[in-house]
Amino acid sequence: MTEIARAENERGELVLRRRTTDAGADVLELRANGVFVMDTLETSSEVELAAVALDLVPDPRDVVVGGLGLGFTLQRVLADARVERVTVVEVEESLVGWMRDGTVPHGPALLADRRVRIVNADIAMAIAEARRTYDLVLLDVDNGPGYLVHDDNAGLYSPAMLERIRGLLNSDGVLVVWAANAAPELLQRLTEVFGDAEERACDVLLQDRPEQYYLYLARR
């Protein structure tokens, strides 16, 4: 395992590392305060986050992605020709920089897409201050509400914030939240706020271990 980039700020440390698989492939791995966030080997659930949401909305022209990560959710959103604008909210300025400068090799081309707007801010603050409506809001900023990357993110899954997100969605709009573990309390809150919510499990292989990740969907 080789460290290729590191940043430290008031939230702690963000580290990008490279490892080589038994098959000889190079894999980038992102960690925040020692917590595994994602890598470039198993990206299916990040892609599914976008794919599921895009299938549920007839005209997803305006999309918000909370959490840039290594860009795989954004990449899938941009693959849909119906999408005209994607606002990506990412609190870690250093991560945006690594994507822009090629530290993450596929990053520059992805962020150069004219439809992409990067907002360097906390997602909860960005949602609270938003003054327009959207067709999709995709949240992948933690390993789920039960396994936060930063403790301050807990408020993002509160009933008040979910109500705010519901108010930002257009009439056919959808919210999808990614989680590493089942989150029944989140499902209950989404049902109470939206009246229509569901949980979908995604089978993944994480460093040769079978796991399940979860998507939580709520329709406006």
Buried (B, 14 or more C-beta within 10 A) or exposed (E): EEEEBEBEEEBEEBBBBBBEEEEEEEBBBBBBEEBEBBBBBBBBBBBBBBBBBBEBBEEBBBBBBBBBBBBBBBBBBBEBEEBEBBBBBBBBBBBBBBBBEEBBEBBEEBBEEEBBEBBBBBBBEBBEEBEEEBBBBBBBBBBBBBEBBBEEBBEBBBEEBBEBBBEBBBEBBBBBBBBBEBBEEBBEBBBEBBEEBEBEEBEBEBEEEEBEBBBBBBBB
